[in-house]
Amino acid sequence: NIKTYERLHYERILFQLDQLAQVPDLPGSKFVWAHIAAPHTPYVFNRDGSYKATNQGDGMTDEIVYLNQRVIPLLKDILQKSTTPPIIIVQADHSKFEDAHGKLRILNAYYLPGGKDTLLYPTITPVNTFRVVLNAYFGGQYPLLPDRSFYSLYNGNPTQLQEVPIECMGK
């Protein structure tokens, strides 16, 4: 029974979501970090969660609809069942836009209890996400790094990066 890469990708994401759904019921303190490669090509979800495989743009929309149906209730469950208010970060690695400025306009959502959300600022980039969290909640003393973002056009040399000014990312 040979499975395609797309089918394995589909099953892996379902497994990750199922495992995350069990976290609120696990005893004790926990640190959970999950990287879910979705929505990403190949798009493997219909809006109802059934399997499909496509690289087309409408596949991204279908995948986002399904993921919202799974992730939003999961986050609500974590908030409801947690005896200690959890720290939650939902962060994308890039957006659907193809240009350098758009690609870096990512979903970067935080739930920081105890008023620590005031430590966030409009130009924060992922390089400082865990520095803020570790400093605020765990006594870390990590200096914030410059909020700089870089983009590769992948034209022959993917290591040739161009800096994207922060003022361009919000537009």
trRosetta pair geometry for C-beta under 8 A, 3 or more apart (Angstrom, degrees):
i j d omega theta_ij theta_ji phi_ij phi_ji
3 7 4.4 -120 -173 86 100 126
3 8 5.2 121 117 -54 123 87
3 11 7.6 -20 180 2 157 139
4 7 4.7 97 53 6 80 100
4 8 7.0 -145 94 -2 43 87
4 53 7.2 -28 101 -77 142 165
5 8 5.8 -59 -150 40 31 111
5 9 6.2 37 151 -25 66 107
5 42 7.4 113 107 12 98 132
6 9 5.5 -52 -148 33 31 116
6 10 6.5 35 151 -21 63 104
6 42 4.7 -51 -111 84 100 151
6 44 5.6 169 -177 -100 85 111
6 53 3.8 32 173 -117 156 132
7 10 5.5 -49 -151 33 34 116
7 11 6.4 29 153 -14 65 106
7 44 7.7 162 -94 -147 27 130
7 51 6.9 23 -118 -154 75 142
7 53 7.5 -59 -53 -61 62 129
8 11 5.8 -55 -144 41 32 109
8 12 6.1 38 154 -25 66 107
9 12 5.8 -53 -146 33 27 114
9 13 6.6 25 156 -16 61 105
9 37 7.2 -82 -154 87 100 120
9 42 6.3 127 62 56 159 97
9 44 5.4 171 98 -34 105 154
10 13 6.2 -61 -154 35 26 107
10 14 6.6 22 153 -14 63 109
10 44 3.9 -140 -79 154 93 138
10 45 7.1 150 -128 -63 94 72
10 51 5.2 41 -162 -118 164 99
10 53 7.7 -91 -45 -76 123 89
11 14 5.7 -54 -147 39 33 112
11 15 6.2 38 154 -22 66 106
12 15 5.7 -55 -149 35 29 114
12 16 6.4 30 153 -19 64 105
12 37 7.8 14 104 39 125 108
13 16 5.7 -51 -147 35 33 112
13 17 6.4 30 155 -15 65 106
13 36 6.0 84 -133 -162 85 98
13 37 7.1 -109 -81 59 103 72
13 38 5.1 46 -123 -18 142 141
13 44 7.1 151 23 68 138 127
13 45 7.7 -93 95 -48 147 119
14 17 5.9 -57 -148 39 31 109
14 18 6.2 31 154 -19 66 108
14 49 8.0 95 -101 -172 107 104
15 18 5.7 -57 -146 38 29 111
15 19 6.3 28 156 -19 65 107
16 19 5.8 -56 -147 37 29 110
16 20 6.3 29 155 -18 64 106
16 34 6.0 133 -173 -167 112 124
16 36 5.3 171 115 -101 149 97
17 20 5.7 -53 -145 36 31 111
17 21 6.5 38 153 -26 63 103
17 36 7.3 63 -60 -117 80 142
17 70 5.1 -15 -159 166 141 141
17 71 7.6 -93 -126 -72 108 70
17 74 7.2 -117 -161 -68 84 153
18 21 5.7 -51 -153 28 32 116
18 22 7.2 29 150 -19 60 103
19 22 5.9 -58 -161 30 37 111
19 23 7.5 59 144 -43 63 89
20 23 5.6 -25 -162 -9 45 120
20 32 7.2 121 -125 168 82 142
20 34 5.9 -40 -81 -41 120 166
20 74 5.9 37 119 -169 112 141
21 24 7.9 -46 178 17 40 98
21 74 5.7 -94 -93 -117 74 104
21 77 7.2 29 -146 78 71 155
22 25 5.8 -69 -169 46 59 107
22 26 6.6 71 138 -42 82 97
23 26 5.7 -47 -152 11 40 116
23 30 6.7 -157 -162 102 98 157
23 32 5.5 -2 -131 -75 146 160
23 78 6.7 4 89 -104 112 105
24 77 5.5 -133 -5 137 157 92
24 78 5.1 -149 -73 -107 112 53
24 80 7.8 26 -154 69 153 75
24 81 3.8 78 175 79 126 140
24 82 6.5 -93 -132 -59 93 71
25 81 7.0 -46 -65 170 58 153
26 30 6.2 60 94 -53 127 150
29 84 7.4 2 -106 33 84 149
37 40 4.8 -63 166 34 78 146
38 44 7.6 -83 -107 38 123 97
38 45 7.4 62 -159 -2 140 125
38 63 5.8 -130 -173 175 103 124
38 67 6.0 179 122 -80 112 134
39 43 6.4 9 -160 -111 94 94
39 60 5.1 99 158 -147 140 72
39 63 4.0 127 -114 105 106 128
39 64 5.3 -45 -37 -61 144 76
39 67 6.5 -122 -49 -9 88 145
40 43 7.7 177 84 -78 29 60
41 55 4.8 42 -143 -129 121 83
41 59 7.7 79 -104 95 73 135
42 53 5.3 8 158 -158 135 85
42 54 6.7 142 -169 64 89 24
42 55 5.7 -67 -118 -74 73 76
42 59 7.7 -58 178 154 60 155
43 52 7.4 -4 114 93 84 93
43 53 7.5 146 78 -149 54 35
43 54 5.2 -27 63 69 102 79
43 55 6.9 152 12 -101 88 27
43 56 7.4 -82 35 55 131 58
43 59 2.9 146 68 151 151 115
43 60 5.7 -115 -87 -64 138 45
43 62 6.7 100 163 63 130 102
43 63 4.7 -124 -150 -38 99 131
44 51 6.3 -29 174 -144 85 71
44 52 6.6 170 -161 70 37 49
44 53 5.6 3 -110 -95 73 66
44 63 7.2 68 43 -101 51 116
45 49 5.9 -30 -152 -127 108 35
45 50 7.5 121 -154 64 59 35
45 51 7.4 -52 -102 -109 44 34
45 52 7.0 23 139 37 4 85
45 62 6.1 -171 101 127 74 94
45 63 4.6 110 53 -111 105 69
45 66 4.3 -112 149 44 138 160
45 67 7.4 134 60 -42 161 78
46 49 6.9 -39 68 35 75 18
46 50 4.6 -3 36 60 122 85
46 51 7.4 5 -3 59 94 12
46 52 5.2 87 -51 -5 87 121
46 62 5.5 -60 -146 179 35 130
46 66 7.0 104 92 -60 38 133
47 62 4.9 -97 -55 -148 71 79
47 65 4.4 -17 -130 97 90 136
47 66 5.7 -167 -149 -56 30 85
48 66 7.1 -28 50 -100 9 104
49 66 5.0 145 -77 -148 62 121
49 69 7.3 -105 -53 80 107 134
49 70 7.5 106 -97 -52 119 116
52 59 7.3 -141 103 -123 114 102
52 62 7.6 -7 53 115 133 153
54 58 7.6 -16 112 71 150 81
54 59 4.0 -167 82 -72 109 138
55 59 6.8 -91 -134 33 3 152
56 59 5.1 113 67 -10 69 105
57 60 5.8 -43 -166 19 47 111
57 61 7.4 40 146 -11 68 99
58 61 5.5 -48 -157 35 49 113
58 62 6.3 50 147 -19 73 103
59 62 5.7 -54 -146 39 34 111
59 63 6.1 34 155 -20 67 108
60 63 5.7 -58 -147 38 29 111
60 64 6.3 29 155 -20 65 106
60 96 6.0 104 165 -112 160 128
61 64 5.8 -54 -147 35 30 110
61 65 6.5 33 154 -21 64 104
62 65 5.8 -53 -151 33 31 113
62 66 6.6 26 154 -14 64 106
63 66 5.9 -56 -150 39 32 108
63 67 6.1 30 155 -18 67 109
64 67 5.7 -55 -140 40 31 110
64 68 6.2 36 158 -22 64 105
65 68 6.0 -56 -152 33 26 112
65 69 6.8 28 150 -20 61 106
66 69 5.6 -57 -156 32 35 114
66 70 6.7 20 152 -9 68 107
67 70 5.8 -63 -150 43 36 104
67 71 5.4 16 164 -9 76 117
68 71 6.2 -56 -118 45 26 97
68 72 5.5 23 -176 -17 65 116
69 72 7.2 -33 -112 33 11 104
69 73 7.4 0 170 1 44 112
70 73 7.0 -80 -166 43 23 99
70 74 6.2 20 153 -21 64 120
71 74 5.3 -61 -147 39 33 118
71 75 6.3 33 158 -20 69 103
71 90 7.4 98 171 -124 134 139
72 75 5.9 -52 -148 34 30 109
72 76 6.5 30 153 -16 62 106
73 76 5.4 -54 -146 39 36 114
73 77 6.2 41 154 -23 68 104
74 77 5.7 -53 -149 34 29 113
74 78 6.5 32 152 -20 63 103
75 78 5.6 -50 -148 34 34 113
75 79 6.5 33 153 -17 65 105
75 88 6.3 96 -141 -167 103 158
75 90 7.5 -45 -86 -51 138 132
75 111 7.8 145 -171 -15 115 147
76 79 5.7 -55 -150 37 32 111
76 80 6.2 28 154 -18 66 110
77 80 5.7 -57 -142 39 29 109
77 81 5.9 7 167 -3 67 116
78 81 6.5 -68 -136 47 22 96
78 82 5.9 29 166 -37 62 114
78 86 5.7 -47 153 26 108 160
78 88 6.8 119 103 -85 141 130
79 82 6.3 -53 -140 20 21 113
79 85 8.0 13 -141 -142 71 71
79 86 6.8 -115 -93 35 54 110
79 88 7.7 -56 -68 -24 91 145
79 111 7.4 -87 -89 171 113 163
82 85 6.3 100 112 -118 126 23
82 86 4.7 -117 -113 -31 168 100
85 113 3.5 89 128 -80 139 172
85 114 6.9 164 71 -31 143 86
86 111 7.1 43 93 98 82 120
86 113 7.4 109 61 -16 29 125
87 111 6.9 173 -156 88 35 74
87 112 6.1 22 -131 -112 87 61
87 113 7.0 -111 -80 13 63 89
87 133 5.9 108 177 -145 150 119
87 137 6.4 -89 -59 -35 144 166
88 109 7.9 -19 119 116 95 91
88 110 7.2 147 87 -163 63 40
88 111 4.0 22 49 42 102 112
89 109 7.3 154 -157 85 44 56
89 110 5.6 -7 -106 -108 73 71
89 111 7.8 -139 -62 29 41 66
89 129 6.1 94 -148 -177 151 126
89 133 7.3 -74 -46 -62 133 146
90 107 6.4 -41 122 136 94 114
90 108 8.0 173 89 -145 59 20
90 109 4.5 -2 57 59 99 105
91 106 6.8 45 -172 135 70 128
91 107 6.8 -178 -139 100 30 74
91 108 5.2 30 -120 -118 85 65
91 109 7.4 -157 -70 33 55 59
91 126 6.1 116 180 -106 142 109
91 129 6.6 -26 -75 -105 157 163
92 95 6.7 82 113 -75 147 56
92 106 4.1 -156 70 -165 101 103
92 107 4.3 84 -13 42 114 88
92 108 7.3 -93 28 -58 77 62
93 106 7.0 -161 80 -123 6 142
94 103 5.1 -20 -163 -179 110 82
94 104 7.0 -46 -130 -86 75 37
94 106 6.2 -86 -121 -89 17 108
95 102 5.9 -107 80 156 129 74
95 103 5.8 -168 48 -145 83 28
95 104 7.2 -40 8 42 105 12
95 105 5.0 -6 -22 73 152 73
95 106 5.5 -145 -50 -90 86 53
95 107 7.7 128 -94 -16 85 71
96 102 8.0 -53 78 148 53 114
97 101 7.7 -51 121 86 143 62
97 102 2.5 -79 121 135 155 127
97 103 5.4 -125 84 -60 85 49
97 105 6.7 38 22 41 135 108
98 102 6.9 23 41 73 35 126
98 103 6.8 12 -164 -65 12 102
99 102 4.8 76 59 19 85 105
99 103 6.6 -152 85 -18 36 92
100 103 5.9 -52 -139 28 24 115
100 104 7.0 11 165 -9 57 109
100 151 3.9 155 -139 83 99 170
100 153 7.6 -49 -70 -74 108 82
100 162 6.5 -40 -130 80 157 116
100 164 5.1 -167 149 -90 106 121
100 168 8.0 21 104 122 92 141
101 104 6.7 -75 -164 37 26 102
101 105 7.3 29 147 -29 63 105
101 164 5.9 169 -94 -158 56 123
101 168 4.2 -96 -124 150 117 111
101 169 6.1 -151 -164 -89 72 46
101 171 6.9 -22 162 63 134 94
102 105 5.6 -52 -155 19 43 114
103 151 6.2 110 68 -123 132 121
104 149 4.8 96 -147 155 148 152
104 151 6.6 -98 -45 -72 116 110
104 164 5.5 169 7 78 154 156
104 169 5.1 -72 100 -119 109 113
105 169 5.3 165 -77 -176 78 77
105 170 7.2 139 -112 -94 110 28
106 126 7.7 0 63 -44 149 114
108 124 7.3 -171 144 94 147 100
108 126 7.1 -133 -114 -71 122 79
108 129 7.6 -130 -158 -90 109 121
110 117 6.4 157 105 -118 118 91
110 120 6.1 180 43 -74 153 146
110 129 7.9 -166 -86 -143 117 95
111 117 8.0 -44 -152 -78 28 117
112 116 4.2 -103 152 84 117 99
112 117 4.5 156 60 -68 108 69
112 119 7.3 -98 135 42 164 104
112 120 7.2 165 13 -31 145 113
112 133 7.3 -136 -111 -104 113 83
112 136 7.1 13 -166 109 127 157
113 116 6.9 32 76 22 35 105
115 118 6.0 -4 167 -2 77 113
116 119 5.5 -22 179 7 70 117
116 136 4.5 98 -150 175 131 143
116 137 6.9 -17 -94 -57 169 90
117 120 5.6 -31 -172 11 59 115
119 132 5.2 154 127 -161 122 111
119 135 7.8 -177 -167 84 154 112
119 136 5.6 -132 0 -79 165 133
120 124 5.7 -79 -157 -10 75 151
120 132 6.8 73 -82 -178 63 164
121 124 5.3 123 59 -42 71 95
122 170 7.6 10 166 -84 109 143
123 147 5.1 134 135 97 96 157
123 166 4.9 23 -146 -171 117 142
124 128 5.4 -111 -154 72 90 121
124 129 7.1 108 159 -74 117 64
124 132 7.3 -13 -139 -31 140 147
124 147 6.2 -126 -133 -109 26 138
125 128 6.2 86 61 16 62 95
125 147 4.3 144 4 -154 107 87
125 148 7.2 -106 25 44 162 23
125 149 5.7 -162 -128 -62 145 99
125 166 7.9 -111 -52 -107 115 104
126 129 5.2 -23 -149 -13 50 121
127 131 7.7 10 136 -2 60 124
127 145 5.0 -77 139 69 124 128
127 147 6.8 -179 51 -114 112 54
127 148 7.7 9 10 46 152 63
128 131 4.8 -65 -153 46 59 119
128 132 5.7 62 151 -27 87 99
128 144 5.0 23 -125 -144 125 91
128 145 6.1 -155 -73 42 88 80
128 147 6.3 -51 -6 -85 129 91
129 132 6.3 -66 -163 32 23 105
129 133 6.6 9 152 -8 62 112
130 133 5.3 -53 -140 44 42 112
130 134 5.6 40 161 -19 74 107
131 134 6.1 -53 -136 40 24 105
131 135 6.1 22 161 -15 61 112
131 140 7.2 -143 -154 118 51 141
131 142 4.3 -125 -138 104 90 125
131 143 7.5 -36 -165 90 136 24
131 144 5.7 147 118 -100 144 59
131 145 7.1 163 -27 0 161 86
132 135 6.1 -63 -147 40 23 108
132 136 6.0 14 162 -15 63 117
132 144 7.4 37 -65 -95 80 104
133 136 6.0 -63 -139 41 24 106
133 137 6.0 -22 179 20 64 115
133 138 7.6 34 136 7 70 107
134 137 7.1 -75 -127 53 18 82
134 138 5.0 -52 -154 53 58 117
134 140 3.4 40 136 -12 96 155
134 142 5.8 47 82 9 125 129
135 138 7.7 -13 -34 54 8 73
135 139 7.8 -42 -148 150 36 9
135 140 4.4 -84 -75 76 49 95
135 141 6.7 96 -115 -92 91 25
135 142 5.8 -120 -58 41 102 82
144 147 7.9 -20 165 -46 110 86
147 166 6.3 57 111 -90 107 133
148 163 6.1 -43 -173 -141 106 112
148 166 7.9 -90 -108 -52 42 97
149 163 7.2 117 79 -157 47 63
149 164 4.9 -38 92 55 100 103
149 166 7.3 117 13 -85 106 66
149 169 6.8 74 37 -71 151 140
150 161 4.0 19 173 176 125 128
150 162 6.7 152 -156 73 75 31
150 163 5.5 -46 -98 -96 76 52
150 164 6.8 167 -109 3 21 84
151 161 6.6 134 62 -156 31 77
151 162 5.6 -30 63 62 85 84
151 163 8.0 126 16 -126 78 9
151 164 5.3 62 -13 -40 116 117
152 158 5.0 58 164 -165 147 63
152 159 7.1 -16 -115 -81 134 10
152 160 6.6 114 -135 71 88 55
152 161 5.3 -55 -75 -97 80 69
152 162 7.7 146 -91 14 34 73
153 160 7.4 -35 37 88 90 101
153 162 7.4 36 -26 5 99 117
154 158 4.9 10 -113 -98 67 88
155 160 7.7 -58 61 63 81 128
156 160 7.8 16 81 14 85 134
157 160 4.2 67 100 -12 111 111
164 168 5.8 -111 176 69 88 127
164 169 6.4 92 132 -63 118 97
165 168 5.0 93 71 -2 84 105
165 169 7.8 -151 100 -17 49 84
166 169 5.8 -52 -157 18 43 114
166 170 7.7 28 159 -12 68 100
167 170 7.0 -60 -161 31 36 102
167 171 7.6 30 151 -20 62 114
168 171 6.0 -68 -160 30 42 113
